[in-house]
Amino acid sequence: MKINVITHPNARQPRVEKDLLGSLHIYVSEPPLAGHANQAVIEALACYFRVKKNAVILLSGEKSKVKLFQIF
């Protein structure tokens, strides 16, 4: 399954929310430096969909707020 998410690094409370249009907003407390926020987003998605971390792959948007993930 491919999914678009909108990320929010440096958030006060880490959480996953769905907006009215069905997009996932992922709030992580890590800064967007050296891929730390991307790794936190992968961990949050794995927890949200109840899969292993290696089943979540970042396809595009490494340096963008809007990212595309493949989840197996």
PQR file with spaces between the fields and no chain letter, atoms N, CA, C, O and H, PARSE charges and radii, in Angstrom:
ATOM       1  N    MET     1       0.853   -1.167    0.000 -0.4000 1.5000
ATOM       2  CA   MET     1       0.000    0.000    0.000 -0.0000 2.0000
ATOM       3  C    MET     1       0.902    1.234    0.000  0.5500 1.7000
ATOM       4  O    MET     1       1.868    1.304    0.760 -0.5500 1.4000
ATOM       5  N    LYS     2       0.584    2.194   -0.848 -0.4000 1.5000
ATOM       6  CA   LYS     2       1.308    3.468   -0.871 -0.0000 2.0000
ATOM       7  C    LYS     2       0.458    4.501   -0.161  0.5500 1.7000
ATOM       8  O    LYS     2      -0.763    4.541   -0.315 -0.5500 1.4000
ATOM       9  H    LYS     2      -0.201    2.137   -1.466  0.4000 1.0000
ATOM      10  N    ILE     3       1.129    5.339    0.622 -0.4000 1.5000
ATOM      11  CA   ILE     3       0.398    6.321    1.412 -0.0000 2.0000
ATOM      12  C    ILE     3       1.181    7.631    1.447  0.5500 1.7000
ATOM      13  O    ILE     3       2.398    7.635    1.635 -0.5500 1.4000
ATOM      14  H    ILE     3       2.120    5.306    0.747  0.4000 1.0000
ATOM      15  N    ASN     4       0.465    8.744    1.264 -0.4000 1.5000
ATOM      16  CA   ASN     4       1.047   10.078    1.409 -0.0000 2.0000
ATOM      17  C    ASN     4       0.832   10.544    2.836  0.5500 1.7000
ATOM      18  O    ASN     4      -0.265   10.414    3.378 -0.5500 1.4000
ATOM      19  H    ASN     4      -0.523    8.741    1.111  0.4000 1.0000
ATOM      20  N    VAL     5       1.871   11.084    3.443 -0.4000 1.5000
ATOM      21  CA   VAL     5       1.749   11.631    4.790 -0.0000 2.0000
ATOM      22  C    VAL     5       2.329   13.039    4.811  0.5500 1.7000
ATOM      23  O    VAL     5       3.174   13.394    3.990 -0.5500 1.4000
ATOM      24  H    VAL     5       2.762   11.190    3.002  0.4000 1.0000
ATOM      25  N    ILE     6       1.866   13.815    5.751 -0.4000 1.5000
ATOM      26  CA   ILE     6       2.392   15.159    5.980 -0.0000 2.0000
ATOM      27  C    ILE     6       3.073   15.125    7.332  0.5500 1.7000
ATOM      28  O    ILE     6       2.451   14.784    8.339 -0.5500 1.4000
ATOM      29  H    ILE     6       1.179   13.526    6.418  0.4000 1.0000
ATOM      30  N    THR     7       4.337   15.474    7.356 -0.4000 1.5000
ATOM      31  CA   THR     7       5.109   15.366    8.588 -0.0000 2.0000
ATOM      32  C    THR     7       5.258   16.728    9.257  0.5500 1.7000
ATOM      33  O    THR     7       5.284   17.768    8.599 -0.5500 1.4000
ATOM      34  H    THR     7       4.842   15.750    6.539  0.4000 1.0000
ATOM      35  N    HIS     8       5.353   16.692   10.563 -0.4000 1.5000
ATOM      36  CA   HIS     8       5.544   17.888   11.373 -0.0000 2.0000
ATOM      37  C    HIS     8       6.653   17.608   12.383  0.5500 1.7000
ATOM      38  O    HIS     8       6.368   17.114   13.474 -0.5500 1.4000
ATOM      39  H    HIS     8       5.332   15.848   11.098  0.4000 1.0000
ATOM      40  N    PRO     9       7.916   17.910   12.050 -0.5600 1.5000
ATOM      41  CA   PRO     9       9.008   17.690   13.004  0.2800 2.0000
ATOM      42  C    PRO     9       8.988   18.743   14.110  0.5500 1.7000
ATOM      43  O    PRO     9       8.312   19.765   13.999 -0.5500 1.4000
ATOM      44  N    ASN    10       9.729   18.481   15.161 -0.4000 1.5000
ATOM      45  CA   ASN    10       9.847   19.371   16.322 -0.0000 2.0000
ATOM      46  C    ASN    10       8.503   19.617   17.006  0.5500 1.7000
ATOM      47  O    ASN    10       8.262   20.710   17.519 -0.5500 1.4000
ATOM      48  H    ASN    10      10.278   17.650   15.251  0.4000 1.0000
ATOM      49  N    ALA    11       7.642   18.630   17.017 -0.4000 1.5000
ATOM      50  CA   ALA    11       6.345   18.769   17.674 -0.0000 2.0000
ATOM      51  C    ALA    11       6.499   18.561   19.177  0.5500 1.7000
ATOM      52  O    ALA    11       7.420   17.879   19.627 -0.5500 1.4000
ATOM      53  H    ALA    11       7.837   17.743   16.600  0.4000 1.0000
ATOM      54  N    ARG    12       5.607   19.142   19.936 -0.4000 1.5000
ATOM      55  CA   ARG    12       5.656   18.976   21.390 -0.0000 2.0000
ATOM      56  C    ARG    12       5.227   17.580   21.809  0.5500 1.7000
ATOM      57  O    ARG    12       5.839   16.970   22.686 -0.5500 1.4000
ATOM      58  H    ARG    12       4.858   19.695   19.571  0.4000 1.0000
ATOM      59  N    GLN    13       4.174   17.079   21.179 -0.4000 1.5000
ATOM      60  CA   GLN    13       3.676   15.741   21.488 -0.0000 2.0000
ATOM      61  C    GLN    13       3.683   14.893   20.216  0.5500 1.7000
ATOM      62  O    GLN    13       3.037   15.255   19.232 -0.5500 1.4000
ATOM      63  H    GLN    13       3.677   17.575   20.466  0.4000 1.0000
ATOM      64  N    PRO    14       4.400   13.776   20.223 -0.5600 1.5000
ATOM      65  CA   PRO    14       4.345   12.897   19.052  0.2800 2.0000
ATOM      66  C    PRO    14       2.969   12.248   18.941  0.5500 1.7000
ATOM      67  O    PRO    14       2.433   11.733   19.922 -0.5500 1.4000
ATOM      68  N    ARG    15       2.402   12.279   17.723 -0.4000 1.5000
ATOM      69  CA   ARG    15       1.083   11.689   17.508 -0.0000 2.0000
ATOM      70  C    ARG    15       0.832   11.527   16.017  0.5500 1.7000
ATOM      71  O    ARG    15       1.539   12.092   15.182 -0.5500 1.4000
ATOM      72  H    ARG    15       2.838   12.698   16.927  0.4000 1.0000
ATOM      73  N    VAL    16      -0.197   10.738   15.703 -0.4000 1.5000
ATOM      74  CA   VAL    16      -0.636   10.535   14.330 -0.0000 2.0000
ATOM      75  C    VAL    16      -2.101   10.935   14.273  0.5500 1.7000
ATOM      76  O    VAL    16      -2.917   10.450   15.057 -0.5500 1.4000
ATOM      77  H    VAL    16      -0.771   10.280   16.382  0.4000 1.0000
ATOM      78  N    GLU    17      -2.434   11.831   13.333 -0.4000 1.5000
ATOM      79  CA   GLU    17      -3.808   12.314   13.186 -0.0000 2.0000
ATOM      80  C    GLU    17      -4.244   12.184   11.736  0.5500 1.7000
ATOM      81  O    GLU    17      -3.429   12.274   10.818 -0.5500 1.4000
ATOM      82  H    GLU    17      -1.771   12.225   12.696  0.4000 1.0000
ATOM      83  N    LYS    18      -5.526   11.975   11.545 -0.4000 1.5000
ATOM      84  CA   LYS    18      -6.107   11.940   10.205 -0.0000 2.0000
ATOM      85  C    LYS    18      -6.985   13.177   10.054  0.5500 1.7000
ATOM      86  O    LYS    18      -7.816   13.463   10.916 -0.5500 1.4000
ATOM      87  H    LYS    18      -6.188   11.903   12.291  0.4000 1.0000
ATOM      88  N    ASP    19      -6.798   13.920    8.946 -0.4000 1.5000
ATOM      89  CA   ASP    19      -7.609   15.123    8.745 -0.0000 2.0000
ATOM      90  C    ASP    19      -8.917   14.774    8.034  0.5500 1.7000
ATOM      91  O    ASP    19      -9.192   13.602    7.773 -0.5500 1.4000
ATOM      92  H    ASP    19      -6.122   13.688    8.246  0.4000 1.0000
ATOM      93  N    LEU    20      -9.707   15.773    7.726 -0.4000 1.5000
ATOM      94  CA   LEU    20     -11.019   15.553    7.122 -0.0000 2.0000
ATOM      95  C    LEU    20     -10.943   14.960    5.721  0.5500 1.7000
ATOM      96  O    LEU    20     -11.875   14.285    5.283 -0.5500 1.4000
ATOM      97  H    LEU    20      -9.484   16.725    7.938  0.4000 1.0000
ATOM      98  N    LEU    21      -9.851   15.202    5.019 -0.4000 1.5000
ATOM      99  CA   LEU    21      -9.681   14.665    3.677 -0.0000 2.0000
ATOM     100  C    LEU    21      -9.083   13.266    3.665  0.5500 1.7000
ATOM     101  O    LEU    21      -8.966   12.652    2.605 -0.5500 1.4000
ATOM     102  H    LEU    21      -9.094   15.751    5.374  0.4000 1.0000
ATOM     103  N    GLY    22      -8.701   12.755    4.840 -0.4000 1.5000
ATOM     104  CA   GLY    22      -8.152   11.413    4.944 -0.0000 2.0000
ATOM     105  C    GLY    22      -6.641   11.348    4.931  0.5500 1.7000
ATOM     106  O    GLY    22      -6.083   10.251    4.974 -0.5500 1.4000
ATOM     107  H    GLY    22      -8.796   13.254    5.701  0.4000 1.0000
ATOM     108  N    SER    23      -5.959   12.472    4.873 -0.4000 1.5000
ATOM     109  CA   SER    23      -4.498   12.482    4.900 -0.0000 2.0000
ATOM     110  C    SER    23      -4.000   12.269    6.318  0.5500 1.7000
ATOM     111  O    SER    23      -4.612   12.730    7.281 -0.5500 1.4000
ATOM     112  H    SER    23      -6.412   13.363    4.838  0.4000 1.0000
ATOM     113  N    LEU    24      -2.884   11.565    6.433 -0.4000 1.5000
ATOM     114  CA   LEU    24      -2.277   11.357    7.741 -0.0000 2.0000
ATOM     115  C    LEU    24      -1.286   12.476    8.030  0.5500 1.7000
ATOM     116  O    LEU    24      -0.451   12.809    7.189 -0.5500 1.4000
ATOM     117  H    LEU    24      -2.387   11.190    5.651  0.4000 1.0000
ATOM     118  N    HIS    25      -1.382   13.045    9.209 -0.4000 1.5000
ATOM     119  CA   HIS    25      -0.422   14.028    9.700 -0.0000 2.0000
ATOM     120  C    HIS    25       0.335   13.359   10.831  0.5500 1.7000
ATOM     121  O    HIS    25      -0.258   12.893   11.804 -0.5500 1.4000
ATOM     122  H    HIS    25      -2.060   12.775    9.892  0.4000 1.0000
ATOM     123  N    ILE    26       1.653   13.318   10.692 -0.4000 1.5000
ATOM     124  CA   ILE    26       2.484   12.662   11.697 -0.0000 2.0000
ATOM     125  C    ILE    26       3.346   13.715   12.370  0.5500 1.7000
ATOM     126  O    ILE    26       4.150   14.386   11.724 -0.5500 1.4000
ATOM     127  H    ILE    26       2.135   13.697    9.902  0.4000 1.0000
ATOM     128  N    TYR    27       3.169   13.848   13.667 -0.4000 1.5000
ATOM     129  CA   TYR    27       3.914   14.790   14.483 -0.0000 2.0000
ATOM     130  C    TYR    27       4.990   14.022   15.231  0.5500 1.7000
ATOM     131  O    TYR    27       4.685   13.078   15.960 -0.5500 1.4000
ATOM     132  H    TYR    27       2.515   13.303   14.192  0.4000 1.0000
ATOM     133  N    VAL    28       6.252   14.418   15.060 -0.4000 1.5000
ATOM     134  CA   VAL    28       7.369   13.782   15.759 -0.0000 2.0000
ATOM     135  C    VAL    28       8.172   14.852   16.482  0.5500 1.7000
ATOM     136  O    VAL    28       8.216   16.007   16.059 -0.5500 1.4000
ATOM     137  H    VAL    28       6.500   15.185   14.469  0.4000 1.0000
ATOM     138  N    SER    29       8.797   14.456   17.564 -0.4000 1.5000
ATOM     139  CA   SER    29       9.536   15.430   18.378 -0.0000 2.0000
ATOM     140  C    SER    29      10.968   15.621   17.902  0.5500 1.7000
ATOM     141  O    SER    29      11.642   16.536   18.375 -0.5500 1.4000
ATOM     142  H    SER    29       8.762   13.518   17.908  0.4000 1.0000
ATOM     143  N    GLU    30      11.458   14.797   16.987 -0.4000 1.5000
ATOM     144  CA   GLU    30      12.833   14.899   16.515 -0.0000 2.0000
ATOM     145  C    GLU    30      12.969   16.036   15.502  0.5500 1.7000
ATOM     146  O    GLU    30      12.022   16.358   14.784 -0.5500 1.4000
ATOM     147  H    GLU    30      10.911   14.054   16.603  0.4000 1.0000
ATOM     148  N    PRO    31      14.161   16.639   15.455 -0.5600 1.5000
ATOM     149  CA   PRO    31      14.399   17.705   14.467  0.2800 2.0000
ATOM     150  C    PRO    31      14.651   17.107   13.089  0.5500 1.7000
ATOM     151  O    PRO    31      15.038   15.943   12.979 -0.5500 1.4000
ATOM     152  N    PRO    32      14.434   17.893   12.038 -0.5600 1.5000
ATOM     153  CA   PRO    32      14.645   17.386   10.680  0.2800 2.0000
ATOM     154  C    PRO    32      16.108   17.445   10.251  0.5500 1.7000
ATOM     155  O    PRO    32      16.416   17.957    9.175 -0.5500 1.4000
ATOM     156  N    LEU    33      16.992   16.938   11.065 -0.4000 1.5000
ATOM     157  CA   LEU    33      18.420   16.959   10.773 -0.0000 2.0000
ATOM     158  C    LEU    33      18.937   15.530   10.659  0.5500 1.7000
ATOM     159  O    LEU    33      18.625   14.681   11.495 -0.5500 1.4000
ATOM     160  H    LEU    33      16.741   16.523   11.939  0.4000 1.0000
ATOM     161  N    ALA    34      19.719   15.271    9.632 -0.4000 1.5000
ATOM     162  CA   ALA    34      20.399   13.984    9.423 -0.0000 2.0000
ATOM     163  C    ALA    34      19.440   12.804    9.401  0.5500 1.7000
ATOM     164  O    ALA    34      19.819   11.693    9.771 -0.5500 1.4000
ATOM     165  H    ALA    34      19.972   15.960    8.952  0.4000 1.0000
ATOM     166  N    GLY    35      18.202   13.030    8.972 -0.4000 1.5000
ATOM     167  CA   GLY    35      17.252   11.946    8.837 -0.0000 2.0000
ATOM     168  C    GLY    35      16.608   11.457   10.118  0.5500 1.7000
ATOM     169  O    GLY    35      15.928   10.431   10.110 -0.5500 1.4000
ATOM     170  H    GLY    35      17.894   13.933    8.671  0.4000 1.0000
ATOM     171  N    HIS    36      16.806   12.166   11.220 -0.4000 1.5000
ATOM     172  CA   HIS    36      16.232   11.729   12.494 -0.0000 2.0000
ATOM     173  C    HIS    36      14.707   11.792   12.463  0.5500 1.7000
ATOM     174  O    HIS    36      14.045   10.895   12.984 -0.5500 1.4000
ATOM     175  H    HIS    36      17.359   13.000   11.227  0.4000 1.0000
ATOM     176  N    ALA    37      14.150   12.822   11.870 -0.4000 1.5000
ATOM     177  CA   ALA    37      12.692   12.938   11.801 -0.0000 2.0000
ATOM     178  C    ALA    37      12.113   11.870   10.875  0.5500 1.7000
ATOM     179  O    ALA    37      11.052   11.315   11.161 -0.5500 1.4000
ATOM     180  H    ALA    37      14.688   13.551   11.447  0.4000 1.0000
ATOM     181  N    ASN    38      12.790   11.579    9.778 -0.4000 1.5000
ATOM     182  CA   ASN    38      12.307   10.535    8.872 -0.0000 2.0000
ATOM     183  C    ASN    38      12.259    9.187    9.570  0.5500 1.7000
ATOM     184  O    ASN    38      11.307    8.427    9.392 -0.5500 1.4000
ATOM     185  H    ASN    38      13.652   12.030    9.545  0.4000 1.0000
ATOM     186  N    GLN    39      13.280    8.884   10.363 -0.4000 1.5000
ATOM     187  CA   GLN    39      13.304    7.620   11.091 -0.0000 2.0000
ATOM     188  C    GLN    39      12.178    7.575   12.125  0.5500 1.7000
ATOM     189  O    GLN    39      11.567    6.526   12.329 -0.5500 1.4000
ATOM     190  H    GLN    39      14.054    9.501   10.507  0.4000 1.0000
ATOM     191  N    ALA    40      11.907    8.682   12.763 -0.4000 1.5000
ATOM     192  CA   ALA    40      10.813    8.737   13.739 -0.0000 2.0000
ATOM     193  C    ALA    40       9.461    8.569   13.055  0.5500 1.7000
ATOM     194  O    ALA    40       8.556    7.951   13.615 -0.5500 1.4000
ATOM     195  H    ALA    40      12.403    9.535   12.598  0.4000 1.0000
ATOM     196  N    VAL    41       9.315    9.116   11.846 -0.4000 1.5000
ATOM     197  CA   VAL    41       8.074    8.955   11.095 -0.0000 2.0000
ATOM     198  C    VAL    41       7.880    7.495   10.697  0.5500 1.7000
ATOM     199  O    VAL    41       6.764    6.979   10.760 -0.5500 1.4000
ATOM     200  H    VAL    41      10.050    9.619   11.391  0.4000 1.0000
ATOM     201  N    ILE    42       8.948    6.833   10.294 -0.4000 1.5000
ATOM     202  CA   ILE    42       8.874    5.415    9.952 -0.0000 2.0000
ATOM     203  C    ILE    42       8.432    4.602   11.164  0.5500 1.7000
ATOM     204  O    ILE    42       7.590    3.713   11.042 -0.5500 1.4000
ATOM     205  H    ILE    42       9.855    7.253   10.243  0.4000 1.0000
ATOM     206  N    GLU    43       8.997    4.904   12.333 -0.4000 1.5000
ATOM     207  CA   GLU    43       8.612    4.197   13.550 -0.0000 2.0000
ATOM     208  C    GLU    43       7.149    4.464   13.911  0.5500 1.7000
ATOM     209  O    GLU    43       6.446    3.556   14.355 -0.5500 1.4000
ATOM     210  H    GLU    43       9.681    5.626   12.433  0.4000 1.0000
ATOM     211  N    ALA    44       6.689    5.697   13.725 -0.4000 1.5000
ATOM     212  CA   ALA    44       5.300    6.033   14.024 -0.0000 2.0000
ATOM     213  C    ALA    44       4.346    5.322   13.072  0.5500 1.7000
ATOM     214  O    ALA    44       3.298    4.835   13.497 -0.5500 1.4000
ATOM     215  H    ALA    44       7.260    6.434   13.365  0.4000 1.0000
ATOM     216  N    LEU    45       4.697    5.258   11.790 -0.4000 1.5000
ATOM     217  CA   LEU    45       3.857    4.556   10.827 -0.0000 2.0000
ATOM     218  C    LEU    45       3.815    3.057   11.116  0.5500 1.7000
ATOM     219  O    LEU    45       2.761    2.432   11.003 -0.5500 1.4000
ATOM     220  H    LEU    45       5.548    5.654   11.445  0.4000 1.0000
ATOM     221  N    ALA    46       4.949    2.486   11.484 -0.4000 1.5000
ATOM     222  CA   ALA    46       4.986    1.062   11.812 -0.0000 2.0000
ATOM     223  C    ALA    46       4.098    0.763   13.013  0.5500 1.7000
ATOM     224  O    ALA    46       3.407   -0.256   13.036 -0.5500 1.4000
ATOM     225  H    ALA    46       5.805    2.994   11.576  0.4000 1.0000
ATOM     226  N    CYS    47       4.110    1.623   13.988 -0.4000 1.5000
ATOM     227  CA   CYS    47       3.254    1.446   15.158 -0.0000 2.0000
ATOM     228  C    CYS    47       1.786    1.648   14.790  0.5500 1.7000
ATOM     229  O    CYS    47       0.928    0.898   15.256 -0.5500 1.4000
ATOM     230  H    CYS    47       4.671    2.451   13.970  0.4000 1.0000
ATOM     231  N    TYR    48       1.488    2.631   13.977 -0.4000 1.5000
ATOM     232  CA   TYR    48       0.113    2.949   13.597 -0.0000 2.0000
ATOM     233  C    TYR    48      -0.530    1.812   12.799  0.5500 1.7000
ATOM     234  O    TYR    48      -1.685    1.456   13.033 -0.5500 1.4000
ATOM     235  H    TYR    48       2.185    3.240   13.599  0.4000 1.0000
ATOM     236  N    PHE    49       0.233    1.243   11.851 -0.4000 1.5000
ATOM     237  CA   PHE    49      -0.291    0.166   11.017 -0.0000 2.0000
ATOM     238  C    PHE    49       0.022   -1.224   11.566  0.5500 1.7000
ATOM     239  O    PHE    49      -0.362   -2.227   10.965 -0.5500 1.4000
ATOM     240  H    PHE    49       1.171    1.533   11.661  0.4000 1.0000
ATOM     241  N    ARG    50       0.711   -1.290   12.695 -0.4000 1.5000
ATOM     242  CA   ARG    50       1.057   -2.548   13.373 -0.0000 2.0000
ATOM     243  C    ARG    50       1.855   -3.483   12.463  0.5500 1.7000
ATOM     244  O    ARG    50       1.514   -4.654   12.293 -0.5500 1.4000
ATOM     245  H    ARG    50       1.023   -0.475   13.183  0.4000 1.0000
ATOM     246  N    VAL    51       2.924   -2.933   11.885 -0.4000 1.5000
ATOM     247  CA   VAL    51       3.855   -3.716   11.078 -0.0000 2.0000
ATOM     248  C    VAL    51       5.260   -3.465   11.619  0.5500 1.7000
ATOM     249  O    VAL    51       5.468   -2.588   12.458 -0.5500 1.4000
ATOM     250  H    VAL    51       3.200   -1.982   12.024  0.4000 1.0000
ATOM     251  N    LYS    52       6.213   -4.241   11.130 -0.4000 1.5000
ATOM     252  CA   LYS    52       7.599   -4.034   11.534 -0.0000 2.0000
ATOM     253  C    LYS    52       8.161   -2.783   10.846  0.5500 1.7000
ATOM     254  O    LYS    52       7.667   -2.355    9.802 -0.5500 1.4000
ATOM     255  H    LYS    52       6.045   -4.953   10.448  0.4000 1.0000
ATOM     256  N    LYS    53       9.196   -2.214   11.451 -0.4000 1.5000
ATOM     257  CA   LYS    53       9.785   -0.991   10.890 -0.0000 2.0000
ATOM     258  C    LYS    53      10.361   -1.213    9.496  0.5500 1.7000
ATOM     259  O    LYS    53      10.325   -0.310    8.660 -0.5500 1.4000
ATOM     260  H    LYS    53       9.597   -2.562   12.299  0.4000 1.0000
ATOM     261  N    ASN    54      10.897   -2.414    9.238 -0.4000 1.5000
ATOM     262  CA   ASN    54      11.479   -2.646    7.919 -0.0000 2.0000
ATOM     263  C    ASN    54      10.420   -2.876    6.850  0.5500 1.7000
ATOM     264  O    ASN    54      10.767   -3.046    5.681 -0.5500 1.4000
ATOM     265  H    ASN    54      10.927   -3.148    9.917  0.4000 1.0000
ATOM     266  N    ALA    55       9.125   -2.888    7.217 -0.4000 1.5000
ATOM     267  CA   ALA    55       8.035   -2.999    6.244 -0.0000 2.0000
ATOM     268  C    ALA    55       7.573   -1.628    5.760  0.5500 1.7000
ATOM     269  O    ALA    55       6.689   -1.542    4.908 -0.5500 1.4000
ATOM     270  H    ALA    55       8.843   -2.750    8.167  0.4000 1.0000
ATOM     271  N    VAL    56       8.158   -0.562    6.290 -0.4000 1.5000
ATOM     272  CA   VAL    56       7.809    0.812    5.903 -0.0000 2.0000
ATOM     273  C    VAL    56       9.004    1.404    5.165  0.5500 1.7000
ATOM     274  O    VAL    56      10.094    1.515    5.726 -0.5500 1.4000
ATOM     275  H    VAL    56       8.876   -0.632    6.982  0.4000 1.0000
ATOM     276  N    ILE    57       8.798    1.782    3.911 -0.4000 1.5000
ATOM     277  CA   ILE    57       9.894    2.295    3.076 -0.0000 2.0000
ATOM     278  C    ILE    57       9.526    3.686    2.568  0.5500 1.7000
ATOM     279  O    ILE    57       8.432    3.901    2.046 -0.5500 1.4000
ATOM     280  H    ILE    57       7.913    1.692    3.455  0.4000 1.0000
ATOM     281  N    LEU    58      10.450    4.619    2.728 -0.4000 1.5000
ATOM     282  CA   LEU    58      10.275    5.972    2.218 -0.0000 2.0000
ATOM     283  C    LEU    58      10.596    5.983    0.726  0.5500 1.7000
ATOM     284  O    LEU    58      11.731    5.715    0.331 -0.5500 1.4000
ATOM     285  H    LEU    58      11.339    4.444    3.153  0.4000 1.0000
ATOM     286  N    LEU    59       9.597    6.295   -0.105 -0.4000 1.5000
ATOM     287  CA   LEU    59       9.789    6.307   -1.552 -0.0000 2.0000
ATOM     288  C    LEU    59      10.219    7.663   -2.064  0.5500 1.7000
ATOM     289  O    LEU    59      11.114    7.748   -2.905 -0.5500 1.4000
ATOM     290  H    LEU    59       8.675    6.513    0.216  0.4000 1.0000
ATOM     291  N    SER    60       9.597    8.735   -1.573 -0.4000 1.5000
ATOM     292  CA   SER    60       9.962   10.077   -2.032 -0.0000 2.0000
ATOM     293  C    SER    60       9.648   11.095   -0.947  0.5500 1.7000
ATOM     294  O    SER    60       8.850   10.841   -0.044 -0.5500 1.4000
ATOM     295  H    SER    60       8.870    8.666   -0.890  0.4000 1.0000
ATOM     296  N    GLY    61      10.287   12.245   -1.053 -0.4000 1.5000
ATOM     297  CA   GLY    61      10.054   13.326   -0.110 -0.0000 2.0000
ATOM     298  C    GLY    61      10.985   13.313    1.077  0.5500 1.7000
ATOM     299  O    GLY    61      10.588   13.686    2.181 -0.5500 1.4000
ATOM     300  H    GLY    61      10.935   12.452   -1.786  0.4000 1.0000
ATOM     301  N    GLU    62      12.218   12.889    0.869 -0.4000 1.5000
ATOM     302  CA   GLU    62      13.174   12.797    1.982 -0.0000 2.0000
ATOM     303  C    GLU    62      13.387   14.139    2.675  0.5500 1.7000
ATOM     304  O    GLU    62      13.547   14.187    3.895 -0.5500 1.4000
ATOM     305  H    GLU    62      12.541   12.586   -0.028  0.4000 1.0000
ATOM     306  N    LYS    63      13.389   15.233    1.905 -0.4000 1.5000
ATOM     307  CA   LYS    63      13.612   16.553    2.487 -0.0000 2.0000
ATOM     308  C    LYS    63      12.379   17.437    2.388  0.5500 1.7000
ATOM     309  O    LYS    63      12.487   18.664    2.407 -0.5500 1.4000
ATOM     310  H    LYS    63      13.259   15.194    0.914  0.4000 1.0000
ATOM     311  N    SER    64      11.214   16.822    2.281 -0.4000 1.5000
ATOM     312  CA   SER    64       9.966   17.555    2.143 -0.0000 2.0000
ATOM     313  C    SER    64       9.037   17.203    3.296  0.5500 1.7000
ATOM     314  O    SER    64       9.219   16.181    3.958 -0.5500 1.4000
ATOM     315  H    SER    64      11.126   15.826    2.265  0.4000 1.0000
ATOM     316  N    LYS    65       8.037   18.054    3.536 -0.4000 1.5000
ATOM     317  CA   LYS    65       7.047   17.748    4.567 -0.0000 2.0000
ATOM     318  C    LYS    65       6.047   16.712    4.090  0.5500 1.7000
ATOM     319  O    LYS    65       5.489   15.963    4.893 -0.5500 1.4000
ATOM     320  H    LYS    65       7.888   18.884    2.999  0.4000 1.0000
ATOM     321  N    VAL    66       5.816   16.666    2.775 -0.4000 1.5000
ATOM     322  CA   VAL    66       4.903   15.680    2.202 -0.0000 2.0000
ATOM     323  C    VAL    66       5.740   14.519    1.697  0.5500 1.7000
ATOM     324  O    VAL    66       6.603   14.697    0.837 -0.5500 1.4000
ATOM     325  H    VAL    66       6.268   17.274    2.122  0.4000 1.0000
ATOM     326  N    LYS    67       5.486   13.329    2.231 -0.4000 1.5000
ATOM     327  CA   LYS    67       6.296   12.158    1.915 -0.0000 2.0000
ATOM     328  C    LYS    67       5.407   11.035    1.396  0.5500 1.7000
ATOM     329  O    LYS    67       4.222   10.960    1.721 -0.5500 1.4000
ATOM     330  H    LYS    67       4.785   13.185    2.930  0.4000 1.0000
ATOM     331  N    LEU    68       5.996   10.171    0.589 -0.4000 1.5000
ATOM     332  CA   LEU    68       5.312    9.003    0.061 -0.0000 2.0000
ATOM     333  C    LEU    68       5.987    7.769    0.626  0.5500 1.7000
ATOM     334  O    LEU    68       7.198    7.597    0.495 -0.5500 1.4000
ATOM     335  H    LEU    68       6.958   10.231    0.325  0.4000 1.0000
ATOM     336  N    PHE    69       5.186    6.898    1.265 -0.4000 1.5000
ATOM     337  CA   PHE    69       5.700    5.678    1.869 -0.0000 2.0000
ATOM     338  C    PHE    69       5.054    4.465    1.233  0.5500 1.7000
ATOM     339  O    PHE    69       3.900    4.509    0.807 -0.5500 1.4000
ATOM     340  H    PHE    69       4.201    7.037    1.372  0.4000 1.0000
ATOM     341  N    GLN    70       5.811    3.385    1.175 -0.4000 1.5000
ATOM     342  CA   GLN    70       5.307    2.069    0.778 -0.0000 2.0000
ATOM     343  C    GLN    70       5.257    1.239    2.049  0.5500 1.7000
ATOM     344  O    GLN    70       6.245    1.145    2.777 -0.5500 1.4000
ATOM     345  H    GLN    70       6.748    3.349    1.522  0.4000 1.0000
ATOM     346  N    ILE    71       4.099    0.635    2.315 -0.4000 1.5000
ATOM     347  CA   ILE    71       3.939   -0.207    3.502 -0.0000 2.0000
ATOM     348  C    ILE    71       3.570   -1.609    3.035  0.5500 1.7000
ATOM     349  O    ILE    71       2.600   -1.792    2.298 -0.5500 1.4000
ATOM     350  H    ILE    71       3.296    0.712    1.724  0.4000 1.0000
ATOM     351  N    PHE    72       4.348   -2.593    3.467 -0.4000 1.5000
ATOM     352  CA   PHE    72       4.107   -3.986    3.083 -0.0000 2.0000
ATOM     353  C    PHE    72       3.339   -4.707    4.161  0.5500 1.7000
ATOM     354  O    PHE    72       3.041   -5.893    4.018 -0.5500 1.4000
ATOM     355  H    PHE    72       5.135   -2.443    4.065  0.4000 1.0000
